[in-house]
Amino acid sequence: MSDFDITTRTSSPRIDRLGAGEIFVFGSNLSGAHGGGAALLAVNKFGAVWGQGVGLQGQSYAIPTMHGGPQIAPLFASAKDIPNIHLPARFWAELL
């Protein structure tokens, strides 16, 4: 992996706005019932669509995480060297 300062690649624990071209990735359920947590935030602020549990929606992207307990951090392993991708600290702890 390229050298970088992890603090510049760690997302804020509370995201409430996005810049142009930024995407908020959140965990959802397959039915798209975005009733709480990051999923509700995605609906209220970033264009997530109630009833759509997977994929790009406005300035958000739903990853179904509520069916079978999949590990999410490893899905971002190939993103480690992409400088404009910011991940939660707990993801970095698993990926580095």
MARTI-546246 format. One record per atom (N, C-alpha, C, O): residue in three letters; atom name; x, y, z. Coordinates in pm, 1 decimal, padded with zeros to 6 digits, m for minus. Layout:
// MARTI-546246
rest: ALA | atom: CA | u: X | v: Y | w: Z
...
***
This chain:
// MARTI-546246
rest: MET | atom: N | u: 00084.0 | v: m00117.0 | w: 00000.0
rest: MET | atom: CA | u: 00000.0 | v: 00000.0 | w: 00000.0
rest: MET | atom: C | u: 00088.7 | v: 00123.6 | w: 00000.0
rest: MET | atom: O | u: 00197.1 | v: 00122.8 | w: 00058.4
rest: SER | atom: N | u: 00043.3 | v: 00228.5 | w: m00064.6
rest: SER | atom: CA | u: 00118.7 | v: 00352.7 | w: m00069.1
rest: SER | atom: C | u: 00121.9 | v: 00416.1 | w: 00069.6
rest: SER | atom: O | u: 00034.9 | v: 00392.3 | w: 00153.3
rest: ASP | atom: N | u: 00226.6 | v: 00498.6 | w: 00091.4
rest: ASP | atom: CA | u: 00240.1 | v: 00569.8 | w: 00217.7
rest: ASP | atom: C | u: 00133.6 | v: 00678.3 | w: 00229.2
rest: ASP | atom: O | u: 00116.2 | v: 00757.0 | w: 00136.2
rest: PHE | atom: N | u: 00063.4 | v: 00683.8 | w: 00339.1
rest: PHE | atom: CA | u: m00032.9 | v: 00790.5 | w: 00361.8
rest: PHE | atom: C | u: m00055.1 | v: 00807.2 | w: 00510.2
rest: PHE | atom: O | u: m00027.3 | v: 00717.2 | w: 00589.5
rest: ASP | atom: N | u: m00105.0 | v: 00922.5 | w: 00546.6
rest: ASP | atom: CA | u: m00139.7 | v: 00952.6 | w: 00685.0
rest: ASP | atom: C | u: m00282.5 | v: 00905.3 | w: 00706.6
rest: ASP | atom: O | u: m00375.5 | v: 00960.2 | w: 00647.5
rest: ILE | atom: N | u: m00300.8 | v: 00805.4 | w: 00789.4
rest: ILE | atom: CA | u: m00433.8 | v: 00746.2 | w: 00808.9
rest: ILE | atom: C | u: m00535.7 | v: 00850.0 | w: 00856.8
rest: ILE | atom: O | u: m00655.0 | v: 00836.6 | w: 00829.6
rest: THR | atom: N | u: m00489.6 | v: 00952.8 | w: 00927.7
rest: THR | atom: CA | u: m00585.3 | v: 01053.0 | w: 00976.6
rest: THR | atom: C | u: m00648.6 | v: 01131.5 | w: 00862.5
rest: THR | atom: O | u: m00759.6 | v: 01182.5 | w: 00877.9
rest: THR | atom: N | u: m00581.6 | v: 01142.3 | w: 00749.6
rest: THR | atom: CA | u: m00640.9 | v: 01214.0 | w: 00636.0
rest: THR | atom: C | u: m00732.4 | v: 01125.3 | w: 00553.6
rest: THR | atom: O | u: m00801.9 | v: 01174.2 | w: 00464.5
rest: ARG | atom: N | u: m00733.5 | v: 00995.4 | w: 00581.7
rest: ARG | atom: CA | u: m00816.0 | v: 00900.4 | w: 00506.7
rest: ARG | atom: C | u: m00923.6 | v: 00837.1 | w: 00594.3
rest: ARG | atom: O | u: m00989.8 | v: 00742.1 | w: 00552.4
rest: THR | atom: N | u: m00941.5 | v: 00889.2 | w: 00715.9
rest: THR | atom: CA | u: m01041.6 | v: 00836.4 | w: 00808.3
rest: THR | atom: C | u: m01163.2 | v: 00927.1 | w: 00806.8
rest: THR | atom: O | u: m01152.6 | v: 01048.2 | w: 00826.2
rest: SER | atom: N | u: m01278.3 | v: 00866.8 | w: 00783.6
rest: SER | atom: CA | u: m01401.6 | v: 00945.2 | w: 00779.3
rest: SER | atom: C | u: m01442.9 | v: 00989.0 | w: 00919.5
rest: SER | atom: O | u: m01407.0 | v: 00927.1 | w: 01019.7
rest: SER | atom: N | u: m01517.9 | v: 01095.5 | w: 00922.9
rest: SER | atom: CA | u: m01572.3 | v: 01145.3 | w: 01048.4
rest: SER | atom: C | u: m01673.6 | v: 01043.7 | w: 01101.9
rest: SER | atom: O | u: m01743.1 | v: 00979.1 | w: 01023.5
rest: PRO | atom: N | u: m01682.4 | v: 01029.2 | w: 01232.6
rest: PRO | atom: CA | u: m01784.1 | v: 00937.9 | w: 01286.7
rest: PRO | atom: C | u: m01926.5 | v: 00989.4 | w: 01264.7
rest: PRO | atom: O | u: m02022.5 | v: 00913.2 | w: 01276.5
rest: ARG | atom: N | u: m01940.2 | v: 01116.7 | w: 01233.3
rest: ARG | atom: CA | u: m02073.2 | v: 01173.9 | w: 01206.9
rest: ARG | atom: C | u: m02065.9 | v: 01260.6 | w: 01080.8
rest: ARG | atom: O | u: m02013.6 | v: 01372.0 | w: 01084.3
rest: ILE | atom: N | u: m02116.9 | v: 01210.2 | w: 00973.3
rest: ILE | atom: CA | u: m02116.7 | v: 01282.0 | w: 00845.9
rest: ILE | atom: C | u: m02253.0 | v: 01346.8 | w: 00829.1
rest: ILE | atom: O | u: m02355.6 | v: 01278.9 | w: 00833.4
rest: ASP | atom: N | u: m02254.2 | v: 01479.4 | w: 00809.9
rest: ASP | atom: CA | u: m02383.0 | v: 01546.8 | w: 00793.7
rest: ASP | atom: C | u: m02391.9 | v: 01629.4 | w: 00665.6
rest: ASP | atom: O | u: m02495.3 | v: 01689.8 | w: 00637.0
rest: ARG | atom: N | u: m02284.1 | v: 01631.6 | w: 00589.6
rest: ARG | atom: CA | u: m02288.3 | v: 01697.7 | w: 00459.2
rest: ARG | atom: C | u: m02183.6 | v: 01633.6 | w: 00368.6
rest: ARG | atom: O | u: m02085.7 | v: 01575.7 | w: 00415.6
rest: LEU | atom: N | u: m02206.1 | v: 01644.9 | w: 00239.3
rest: LEU | atom: CA | u: m02115.0 | v: 01590.6 | w: 00139.1
rest: LEU | atom: C | u: m02080.4 | v: 01699.7 | w: 00039.5
rest: LEU | atom: O | u: m02159.4 | v: 01790.8 | w: 00014.8
rest: GLY | atom: N | u: m01962.2 | v: 01689.2 | w: m00016.6
rest: GLY | atom: CA | u: m01922.6 | v: 01779.7 | w: m00123.1
rest: GLY | atom: C | u: m01967.8 | v: 01723.4 | w: m00257.5
rest: GLY | atom: O | u: m02017.2 | v: 01611.0 | w: m00266.4
rest: ALA | atom: N | u: m01949.8 | v: 01802.8 | w: m00359.8
rest: ALA | atom: CA | u: m01983.3 | v: 01758.9 | w: m00495.5
rest: ALA | atom: C | u: m01903.1 | v: 01633.6 | w: m00529.0
rest: ALA | atom: O | u: m01782.3 | v: 01627.6 | w: m00505.8
rest: GLY | atom: N | u: m01970.9 | v: 01535.3 | w: m00583.0
rest: GLY | atom: CA | u: m01904.9 | v: 01412.5 | w: m00623.5
rest: GLY | atom: C | u: m01878.7 | v: 01313.6 | w: m00511.6
rest: GLY | atom: O | u: m01825.7 | v: 01205.5 | w: m00537.3
rest: GLU | atom: N | u: m01913.8 | v: 01346.9 | w: m00388.5
rest: GLU | atom: CA | u: m01894.3 | v: 01253.8 | w: m00276.8
rest: GLU | atom: C | u: m02016.4 | v: 01164.4 | w: m00261.7
rest: GLU | atom: O | u: m02129.2 | v: 01205.0 | w: m00289.7
rest: ILE | atom: N | u: m01991.2 | v: 01041.3 | w: m00216.5
rest: ILE | atom: CA | u: m02096.8 | v: 00941.2 | w: m00198.4
rest: ILE | atom: C | u: m02091.4 | v: 00889.7 | w: m00055.1
rest: ILE | atom: O | u: m01984.3 | v: 00856.1 | w: m00004.4
rest: PHE | atom: N | u: m02206.4 | v: 00883.8 | w: 00009.1
rest: PHE | atom: CA | u: m02220.4 | v: 00829.5 | w: 00143.4
rest: PHE | atom: C | u: m02259.2 | v: 00682.4 | w: 00130.0
rest: PHE | atom: O | u: m02367.7 | v: 00652.0 | w: 00080.4
rest: VAL | atom: N | u: m02172.9 | v: 00591.2 | w: 00173.1
rest: VAL | atom: CA | u: m02200.8 | v: 00447.9 | w: 00165.6
rest: VAL | atom: C | u: m02256.9 | v: 00404.6 | w: 00300.1
rest: VAL | atom: O | u: m02199.6 | v: 00433.7 | w: 00405.0
rest: PHE | atom: N | u: m02370.0 | v: 00334.5 | w: 00295.4
rest: PHE | atom: CA | u: m02435.8 | v: 00294.4 | w: 00420.4
rest: PHE | atom: C | u: m02484.9 | v: 00150.8 | w: 00412.9
rest: PHE | atom: O | u: m02509.6 | v: 00097.0 | w: 00304.9
rest: GLY | atom: N | u: m02498.5 | v: 00090.3 | w: 00529.8
rest: GLY | atom: CA | u: m02552.8 | v: m00043.6 | w: 00539.3
rest: GLY | atom: C | u: m02704.2 | v: m00038.8 | w: 00536.4
rest: GLY | atom: O | u: m02766.4 | v: 00044.8 | w: 00602.0
rest: SER | atom: N | u: m02762.8 | v: m00129.3 | w: 00459.7
rest: SER | atom: CA | u: m02908.8 | v: m00133.1 | w: 00448.2
rest: SER | atom: C | u: m02957.4 | v: m00276.5 | w: 00461.0
rest: SER | atom: O | u: m02878.6 | v: m00370.0 | w: 00475.0
rest: ASN | atom: N | u: m03087.9 | v: m00291.3 | w: 00455.8
rest: ASN | atom: CA | u: m03145.4 | v: m00424.7 | w: 00445.4
rest: ASN | atom: C | u: m03199.2 | v: m00439.2 | w: 00303.1
rest: ASN | atom: O | u: m03221.3 | v: m00339.8 | w: 00234.0
rest: LEU | atom: N | u: m03219.5 | v: m00560.8 | w: 00261.2
rest: LEU | atom: CA | u: m03259.7 | v: m00585.4 | w: 00122.2
rest: LEU | atom: C | u: m03392.3 | v: m00521.4 | w: 00085.3
rest: LEU | atom: O | u: m03415.3 | v: m00488.6 | w: m00031.1
rest: SER | atom: N | u: m03479.5 | v: m00503.3 | w: 00183.6
rest: SER | atom: CA | u: m03609.4 | v: m00442.9 | w: 00153.8
rest: SER | atom: C | u: m03601.8 | v: m00290.6 | w: 00142.6
rest: SER | atom: O | u: m03698.1 | v: m00226.6 | w: 00100.2
rest: GLY | atom: N | u: m03488.3 | v: m00232.7 | w: 00180.3
rest: GLY | atom: CA | u: m03474.5 | v: m00087.5 | w: 00171.3
rest: GLY | atom: C | u: m03555.5 | v: m00012.2 | w: 00274.6
rest: GLY | atom: O | u: m03594.8 | v: 00102.2 | w: 00251.5
rest: ALA | atom: N | u: m03580.9 | v: m00075.1 | w: 00388.3
rest: ALA | atom: CA | u: m03650.8 | v: m00008.5 | w: 00497.8
rest: ALA | atom: C | u: m03545.5 | v: 00067.7 | w: 00578.8
rest: ALA | atom: O | u: m03494.0 | v: 00017.0 | w: 00678.5
rest: HIS | atom: N | u: m03514.6 | v: 00188.5 | w: 00535.4
rest: HIS | atom: CA | u: m03407.7 | v: 00269.3 | w: 00592.7
rest: HIS | atom: C | u: m03457.8 | v: 00345.3 | w: 00715.4
rest: HIS | atom: O | u: m03469.6 | v: 00467.8 | w: 00712.7
rest: GLY | atom: N | u: m03487.0 | v: 00272.7 | w: 00822.1
rest: GLY | atom: CA | u: m03554.6 | v: 00331.3 | w: 00936.3
rest: GLY | atom: C | u: m03467.2 | v: 00383.1 | w: 01048.2
rest: GLY | atom: O | u: m03519.4 | v: 00445.1 | w: 01140.8
rest: GLY | atom: N | u: m03337.6 | v: 00361.2 | w: 01044.9
rest: GLY | atom: CA | u: m03254.5 | v: 00406.6 | w: 01154.8
rest: GLY | atom: C | u: m03108.7 | v: 00418.4 | w: 01117.3
rest: GLY | atom: O | u: m03066.8 | v: 00373.2 | w: 01010.8
rest: GLY | atom: N | u: m03031.6 | v: 00479.2 | w: 01205.5
rest: GLY | atom: CA | u: m02887.6 | v: 00489.7 | w: 01189.8
rest: GLY | atom: C | u: m02844.6 | v: 00557.0 | w: 01060.4
rest: GLY | atom: O | u: m02906.3 | v: 00653.4 | w: 01015.1
rest: ALA | atom: N | u: m02738.0 | v: 00504.6 | w: 01001.9
rest: ALA | atom: CA | u: m02682.6 | v: 00561.4 | w: 00879.3
rest: ALA | atom: C | u: m02781.9 | v: 00553.1 | w: 00763.6
rest: ALA | atom: O | u: m02782.9 | v: 00639.7 | w: 00676.1
rest: ALA | atom: N | u: m02864.9 | v: 00449.5 | w: 00763.1
rest: ALA | atom: CA | u: m02963.2 | v: 00435.9 | w: 00654.8
rest: ALA | atom: C | u: m03065.7 | v: 00549.0 | w: 00659.9
rest: ALA | atom: O | u: m03101.5 | v: 00604.9 | w: 00556.2
rest: LEU | atom: N | u: m03112.1 | v: 00582.2 | w: 00777.1
rest: LEU | atom: CA | u: m03207.0 | v: 00693.1 | w: 00790.7
rest: LEU | atom: C | u: m03140.4 | v: 00826.4 | w: 00754.7
rest: LEU | atom: O | u: m03201.7 | v: 00911.9 | w: 00690.6
rest: LEU | atom: N | u: m03016.0 | v: 00842.9 | w: 00796.0
rest: LEU | atom: CA | u: m02940.7 | v: 00962.2 | w: 00758.9
rest: LEU | atom: C | u: m02930.3 | v: 00972.2 | w: 00606.1
rest: LEU | atom: O | u: m02945.6 | v: 01080.3 | w: 00549.1
rest: ALA | atom: N | u: m02904.3 | v: 00859.3 | w: 00541.1
rest: ALA | atom: CA | u: m02894.6 | v: 00858.0 | w: 00395.2
rest: ALA | atom: C | u: m03025.8 | v: 00901.5 | w: 00329.6
rest: ALA | atom: O | u: m03024.1 | v: 00971.9 | w: 00228.6
rest: VAL | atom: N | u: m03138.3 | v: 00860.3 | w: 00386.0
rest: VAL | atom: CA | u: m03268.8 | v: 00902.9 | w: 00334.1
rest: VAL | atom: C | u: m03288.8 | v: 01052.3 | w: 00355.7
rest: VAL | atom: O | u: m03327.6 | v: 01124.4 | w: 00263.8
rest: ASN | atom: N | u: m03262.4 | v: 01097.8 | w: 00476.7
rest: ASN | atom: CA | u: m03290.8 | v: 01236.8 | w: 00513.6
rest: ASN | atom: C | u: m03197.6 | v: 01338.6 | w: 00449.1
rest: ASN | atom: O | u: m03237.7 | v: 01452.6 | w: 00425.6
rest: LYS | atom: N | u: m03073.6 | v: 01299.2 | w: 00420.1
rest: LYS | atom: CA | u: m02976.0 | v: 01397.9 | w: 00373.6
rest: LYS | atom: C | u: m02913.2 | v: 01368.8 | w: 00237.6
rest: LYS | atom: O | u: m02869.5 | v: 01461.6 | w: 00169.6
rest: PHE | atom: N | u: m02907.7 | v: 01241.3 | w: 00196.0
rest: PHE | atom: CA | u: m02824.9 | v: 01209.1 | w: 00080.5
rest: PHE | atom: C | u: m02898.2 | v: 01137.5 | w: m00033.0
rest: PHE | atom: O | u: m02834.1 | v: 01080.7 | w: m00121.4
rest: GLY | atom: N | u: m03030.1 | v: 01139.5 | w: m00031.5
rest: GLY | atom: CA | u: m03106.9 | v: 01090.4 | w: m00145.1
rest: GLY | atom: C | u: m03135.0 | v: 00942.2 | w: m00150.9
rest: GLY | atom: O | u: m03177.4 | v: 00892.4 | w: m00255.1
rest: ALA | atom: N | u: m03112.6 | v: 00869.0 | w: m00041.2
rest: ALA | atom: CA | u: m03147.0 | v: 00726.5 | w: m00042.2
rest: ALA | atom: C | u: m03297.7 | v: 00711.7 | w: m00061.7
rest: ALA | atom: O | u: m03375.8 | v: 00796.9 | w: m00019.3
rest: VAL | atom: N | u: m03336.4 | v: 00603.9 | w: m00125.6
rest: VAL | atom: CA | u: m03475.8 | v: 00581.0 | w: m00163.1
rest: VAL | atom: C | u: m03534.0 | v: 00469.0 | w: m00078.0
rest: VAL | atom: O | u: m03481.6 | v: 00357.6 | w: m00075.5
rest: TRP | atom: N | u: m03643.4 | v: 00499.9 | w: m00008.2
rest: TRP | atom: CA | u: m03713.4 | v: 00398.9 | w: 00070.3
rest: TRP | atom: C | u: m03757.8 | v: 00287.1 | w: m00023.8
rest: TRP | atom: O | u: m03818.1 | v: 00313.5 | w: m00127.9
rest: GLY | atom: N | u: m03728.2 | v: 00163.3 | w: 00012.4
rest: GLY | atom: CA | u: m03766.6 | v: 00049.7 | w: m00069.3
rest: GLY | atom: C | u: m03657.7 | v: 00001.9 | w: m00164.3
rest: GLY | atom: O | u: m03675.2 | v: m00100.2 | w: m00230.8
rest: GLN | atom: N | u: m03546.2 | v: 00073.1 | w: m00172.1
rest: GLN | atom: CA | u: m03432.7 | v: 00031.1 | w: m00255.8
rest: GLN | atom: C | u: m03318.0 | v: m00004.9 | w: m00163.1
rest: GLN | atom: O | u: m03254.0 | v: 00083.4 | w: m00106.1
rest: GLY | atom: N | u: m03291.7 | v: m00133.3 | w: m00147.8
rest: GLY | atom: CA | u: m03193.5 | v: m00180.4 | w: m00050.5
rest: GLY | atom: C | u: m03052.6 | v: m00195.5 | w: m00102.6
rest: GLY | atom: O | u: m02961.9 | v: m00224.3 | w: m00024.6
rest: VAL | atom: N | u: m03030.6 | v: m00177.2 | w: m00231.9
rest: VAL | atom: CA | u: m02898.6 | v: m00199.0 | w: m00290.8
rest: VAL | atom: C | u: m02869.6 | v: m00091.0 | w: m00394.9
rest: VAL | atom: O | u: m02956.6 | v: m00055.1 | w: m00474.3
rest: GLY | atom: N | u: m02747.8 | v: m00040.4 | w: m00393.8
rest: GLY | atom: CA | u: m02700.5 | v: 00042.4 | w: m00503.2
rest: GLY | atom: C | u: m02705.3 | v: 00192.1 | w: m00482.1
rest: GLY | atom: O | u: m02738.5 | v: 00242.1 | w: m00374.7
rest: LEU | atom: N | u: m02670.2 | v: 00262.3 | w: m00590.8
rest: LEU | atom: CA | u: m02660.5 | v: 00407.8 | w: m00591.2
rest: LEU | atom: C | u: m02798.4 | v: 00471.4 | w: m00584.9
rest: LEU | atom: O | u: m02889.9 | v: 00434.2 | w: m00658.5
rest: GLN | atom: N | u: m02810.8 | v: 00569.0 | w: m00494.5
rest: GLN | atom: CA | u: m02936.2 | v: 00641.6 | w: m00473.4
rest: GLN | atom: C | u: m02899.7 | v: 00783.9 | w: m00436.4
rest: GLN | atom: O | u: m02854.3 | v: 00808.6 | w: m00324.7
rest: GLY | atom: N | u: m02918.3 | v: 00877.1 | w: m00526.8
rest: GLY | atom: CA | u: m02878.9 | v: 01015.0 | w: m00498.9
rest: GLY | atom: C | u: m02730.0 | v: 01022.0 | w: m00474.1
rest: GLY | atom: O | u: m02650.1 | v: 00976.8 | w: m00556.1
rest: GLN | atom: N | u: m02692.4 | v: 01079.4 | w: m00359.5
rest: GLN | atom: CA | u: m02552.1 | v: 01087.5 | w: m00320.2
rest: GLN | atom: C | u: m02519.6 | v: 00980.4 | w: m00216.3
rest: GLN | atom: O | u: m02434.5 | v: 01000.5 | w: m00129.6
rest: SER | atom: N | u: m02587.7 | v: 00867.3 | w: m00225.8
rest: SER | atom: CA | u: m02563.4 | v: 00757.3 | w: m00132.8
rest: SER | atom: C | u: m02557.5 | v: 00625.1 | w: m00208.5
rest: SER | atom: O | u: m02603.1 | v: 00613.8 | w: m00322.2
rest: TYR | atom: N | u: m02499.8 | v: 00525.5 | w: m00141.5
rest: TYR | atom: CA | u: m02489.7 | v: 00391.8 | w: m00199.9
rest: TYR | atom: C | u: m02521.5 | v: 00291.1 | w: m00090.1
rest: TYR | atom: O | u: m02454.6 | v: 00288.1 | w: 00013.2
rest: ALA | atom: N | u: m02623.1 | v: 00209.3 | w: m00112.3
rest: ALA | atom: CA | u: m02666.6 | v: 00110.9 | w: m00012.6
rest: ALA | atom: C | u: m02596.8 | v: m00022.8 | w: m00034.0
rest: ALA | atom: O | u: m02595.9 | v: m00076.8 | w: m00144.6
rest: ILE | atom: N | u: m02539.0 | v: m00074.7 | w: 00072.1
rest: ILE | atom: CA | u: m02482.1 | v: m00209.6 | w: 00072.7
rest: ILE | atom: C | u: m02564.6 | v: m00291.5 | w: 00170.5
rest: ILE | atom: O | u: m02569.9 | v: m00257.8 | w: 00288.8
rest: PRO | atom: N | u: m02629.2 | v: m00398.6 | w: 00124.4
rest: PRO | atom: CA | u: m02710.1 | v: m00479.2 | w: 00216.5
rest: PRO | atom: C | u: m02621.0 | v: m00552.2 | w: 00317.3
rest: PRO | atom: O | u: m02537.0 | v: m00634.5 | w: 00281.2
rest: THR | atom: N | u: m02642.4 | v: m00519.4 | w: 00443.3
rest: THR | atom: CA | u: m02561.3 | v: m00577.4 | w: 00550.9
rest: THR | atom: C | u: m02645.0 | v: m00653.3 | w: 00652.8
rest: THR | atom: O | u: m02590.5 | v: m00712.8 | w: 00745.7
rest: MET | atom: N | u: m02775.1 | v: m00651.9 | w: 00636.4
rest: MET | atom: CA | u: m02863.8 | v: m00705.3 | w: 00739.0
rest: MET | atom: C | u: m02911.9 | v: m00847.1 | w: 00709.9
rest: MET | atom: O | u: m03010.0 | v: m00892.1 | w: 00769.1
rest: HIS | atom: N | u: m02845.4 | v: m00916.8 | w: 00620.9
rest: HIS | atom: CA | u: m02888.0 | v: m01052.8 | w: 00587.8
rest: HIS | atom: C | u: m02770.3 | v: m01149.0 | w: 00601.1
rest: HIS | atom: O | u: m02696.9 | v: m01170.4 | w: 00504.6
rest: GLY | atom: N | u: m02751.6 | v: m01206.2 | w: 00717.5
rest: GLY | atom: CA | u: m02648.6 | v: m01306.8 | w: 00734.8
rest: GLY | atom: C | u: m02517.8 | v: m01256.7 | w: 00792.9
rest: GLY | atom: O | u: m02420.3 | v: m01331.7 | w: 00797.2
rest: GLY | atom: N | u: m02512.8 | v: m01132.4 | w: 00837.4
rest: GLY | atom: CA | u: m02393.8 | v: m01081.2 | w: 00905.5
rest: GLY | atom: C | u: m02266.8 | v: m01079.5 | w: 00822.1
rest: GLY | atom: O | u: m02163.2 | v: m01123.1 | w: 00872.3
rest: PRO | atom: N | u: m02268.0 | v: m01031.6 | w: 00696.7
rest: PRO | atom: CA | u: m02144.0 | v: m01027.8 | w: 00617.6
rest: PRO | atom: C | u: m02044.5 | v: m00928.9 | w: 00675.4
rest: PRO | atom: O | u: m02085.2 | v: m00830.3 | w: 00736.9
rest: GLN | atom: N | u: m01916.7 | v: m00952.2 | w: 00657.5
rest: GLN | atom: CA | u: m01811.9 | v: m00859.7 | w: 00697.7
rest: GLN | atom: C | u: m01800.3 | v: m00751.3 | w: 00592.0
rest: GLN | atom: O | u: m01783.6 | v: m00782.3 | w: 00474.0
rest: ILE | atom: N | u: m01808.6 | v: m00624.9 | w: 00631.3
rest: ILE | atom: CA | u: m01812.1 | v: m00513.5 | w: 00537.1
rest: ILE | atom: C | u: m01672.6 | v: m00458.1 | w: 00508.4
rest: ILE | atom: O | u: m01641.1 | v: m00432.2 | w: 00392.3
rest: ALA | atom: N | u: m01589.0 | v: m00439.1 | w: 00608.9
rest: ALA | atom: CA | u: m01457.2 | v: m00378.8 | w: 00587.2
rest: ALA | atom: C | u: m01379.2 | v: m00448.4 | w: 00475.4
rest: ALA | atom: O | u: m01320.0 | v: m00378.9 | w: 00392.8
rest: PRO | atom: N | u: m01376.0 | v: m00581.2 | w: 00468.2
rest: PRO | atom: CA | u: m01300.3 | v: m00646.3 | w: 00360.7
rest: PRO | atom: C | u: m01349.0 | v: m00610.7 | w: 00219.2
rest: PRO | atom: O | u: m01273.7 | v: m00623.5 | w: 00122.7
rest: LEU | atom: N | u: m01473.1 | v: m00566.7 | w: 00207.3
rest: LEU | atom: CA | u: m01522.6 | v: m00525.6 | w: 00075.8
rest: LEU | atom: C | u: m01445.8 | v: m00404.3 | w: 00022.6
rest: LEU | atom: O | u: m01445.8 | v: m00377.8 | w: m00097.6
rest: PHE | atom: N | u: m01380.9 | v: m00331.4 | w: 00112.7
rest: PHE | atom: CA | u: m01308.9 | v: m00210.9 | w: 00074.1
rest: PHE | atom: C | u: m01157.5 | v: m00232.3 | w: 00063.8
rest: PHE | atom: O | u: m01082.7 | v: m00135.2 | w: 00052.1
rest: ALA | atom: N | u: m01112.4 | v: m00355.2 | w: 00067.8
rest: ALA | atom: CA | u: m00968.7 | v: m00383.8 | w: 00062.9
rest: ALA | atom: C | u: m00902.6 | v: m00325.5 | w: m00061.0
rest: ALA | atom: O | u: m00791.5 | v: m00273.3 | w: m00052.1
rest: SER | atom: N | u: m00967.2 | v: m00333.0 | w: m00174.4
rest: SER | atom: CA | u: m00905.8 | v: m00279.9 | w: m00296.6
rest: SER | atom: C | u: m00910.4 | v: m00127.4 | w: m00302.4
rest: SER | atom: O | u: m00852.0 | v: m00067.5 | w: m00392.8
rest: ALA | atom: N | u: m00978.0 | v: m00064.7 | w: m00208.4
rest: ALA | atom: CA | u: m00987.5 | v: 00081.0 | w: m00205.4
rest: ALA | atom: C | u: m00875.0 | v: 00145.0 | w: m00124.3
rest: ALA | atom: O | u: m00865.5 | v: 00267.5 | w: m00117.9
rest: LYS | atom: N | u: m00791.2 | v: 00064.3 | w: m00063.3
rest: LYS | atom: CA | u: m00686.7 | v: 00118.3 | w: 00024.0
rest: LYS | atom: C | u: m00595.8 | v: 00218.5 | w: m00046.2
rest: LYS | atom: O | u: m00551.0 | v: 00315.0 | w: 00015.8
rest: ASP | atom: N | u: m00568.5 | v: 00197.4 | w: m00172.4
rest: ASP | atom: CA | u: m00475.5 | v: 00284.3 | w: m00243.8
rest: ASP | atom: C | u: m00544.1 | v: 00393.7 | w: m00323.8
rest: ASP | atom: O | u: m00478.5 | v: 00463.1 | w: m00401.5
rest: ILE | atom: N | u: m00672.6 | v: 00410.3 | w: m00307.0
rest: ILE | atom: CA | u: m00745.0 | v: 00515.2 | w: m00378.4
rest: ILE | atom: C | u: m00756.5 | v: 00635.1 | w: m00284.3
rest: ILE | atom: O | u: m00829.9 | v: 00630.0 | w: m00185.6
rest: PRO | atom: N | u: m00684.1 | v: 00742.9 | w: m00314.5
rest: PRO | atom: CA | u: m00670.4 | v: 00852.3 | w: m00217.5
rest: PRO | atom: C | u: m00797.7 | v: 00928.0 | w: m00182.9
rest: PRO | atom: O | u: m00802.3 | v: 00992.2 | w: m00078.0
rest: ASN | atom: N | u: m00900.7 | v: 00923.6 | w: m00265.7
rest: ASN | atom: CA | u: m01020.7 | v: 00999.9 | w: m00231.6
rest: ASN | atom: C | u: m01126.7 | v: 00914.5 | w: m00162.7
rest: ASN | atom: O | u: m01241.5 | v: 00957.3 | w: m00150.3
rest: ILE | atom: N | u: m01090.5 | v: 00795.7 | w: m00118.2
rest: ILE | atom: CA | u: m01183.0 | v: 00711.9 | w: m00040.9
rest: ILE | atom: C | u: m01144.6 | v: 00721.7 | w: 00106.2
rest: ILE | atom: O | u: m01030.5 | v: 00696.0 | w: 00144.5
rest: HIS | atom: N | u: m01242.4 | v: 00759.4 | w: 00187.1
rest: HIS | atom: CA | u: m01223.2 | v: 00773.5 | w: 00331.4
rest: HIS | atom: C | u: m01308.3 | v: 00667.0 | w: 00399.9
rest: HIS | atom: O | u: m01424.6 | v: 00647.3 | w: 00364.7
rest: LEU | atom: N | u: m01250.4 | v: 00599.4 | w: 00496.6
rest: LEU | atom: CA | u: m01317.3 | v: 00488.7 | w: 00565.2
rest: LEU | atom: C | u: m01319.1 | v: 00512.5 | w: 00715.4
rest: LEU | atom: O | u: m01236.4 | v: 00587.3 | w: 00767.7
rest: PRO | atom: N | u: m01413.3 | v: 00448.9 | w: 00785.2
rest: PRO | atom: CA | u: m01414.8 | v: 00458.9 | w: 00931.5
rest: PRO | atom: C | u: m01286.7 | v: 00400.0 | w: 00991.5
rest: PRO | atom: O | u: m01226.1 | v: 00309.7 | w: 00933.8
rest: ALA | atom: N | u: m01246.6 | v: 00451.7 | w: 01106.6
rest: ALA | atom: CA | u: m01125.3 | v: 00404.8 | w: 01173.9
rest: ALA | atom: C | u: m01128.3 | v: 00253.9 | w: 01195.4
rest: ALA | atom: O | u: m01025.3 | v: 00188.0 | w: 01180.8
rest: ARG | atom: N | u: m01243.1 | v: 00198.3 | w: 01229.5
rest: ARG | atom: CA | u: m01249.9 | v: 00053.7 | w: 01254.8
rest: ARG | atom: C | u: m01226.8 | v: m00027.3 | w: 01128.1
rest: ARG | atom: O | u: m01180.3 | v: m00141.0 | w: 01136.5
rest: PHE | atom: N | u: m01257.8 | v: 00027.6 | w: 01010.8
rest: PHE | atom: CA | u: m01226.8 | v: m00040.9 | w: 00884.8
rest: PHE | atom: C | u: m01076.0 | v: m00042.3 | w: 00863.7
rest: PHE | atom: O | u: m01018.7 | v: m00145.6 | w: 00828.9
rest: TRP | atom: N | u: m01010.8 | v: 00073.9 | w: 00884.9
rest: TRP | atom: CA | u: m00865.8 | v: 00078.7 | w: 00869.2
rest: TRP | atom: C | u: m00798.4 | v: m00019.7 | w: 00962.4
rest: TRP | atom: O | u: m00701.2 | v: m00084.6 | w: 00923.7
rest: ALA | atom: N | u: m00848.3 | v: m00032.0 | w: 01085.2
rest: ALA | atom: CA | u: m00789.0 | v: m00125.3 | w: 01180.8
rest: ALA | atom: C | u: m00791.0 | v: m00267.3 | w: 01127.2
rest: ALA | atom: O | u: m00700.1 | v: m00345.3 | w: 01155.4
rest: GLU | atom: N | u: m00891.9 | v: m00301.3 | w: 01051.3
rest: GLU | atom: CA | u: m00902.4 | v: m00435.9 | w: 00994.9
rest: GLU | atom: C | u: m00822.6 | v: m00450.3 | w: 00865.5
rest: GLU | atom: O | u: m00770.4 | v: m00557.9 | w: 00836.5
rest: LEU | atom: N | u: m00812.9 | v: m00343.8 | w: 00788.8
rest: LEU | atom: CA | u: m00751.0 | v: m00351.6 | w: 00656.3
rest: LEU | atom: C | u: m00599.1 | v: m00334.2 | w: 00657.4
rest: LEU | atom: O | u: m00531.3 | v: m00381.1 | w: 00566.0
rest: LEU | atom: N | u: m00545.6 | v: m00268.2 | w: 00758.4
rest: LEU | atom: CA | u: m00400.5 | v: m00243.8 | w: 00760.5
rest: LEU | atom: C | u: m00326.1 | v: m00348.1 | w: 00840.7
rest: LEU | atom: O | u: m00203.6 | v: m00341.5 | w: 00852.0
***
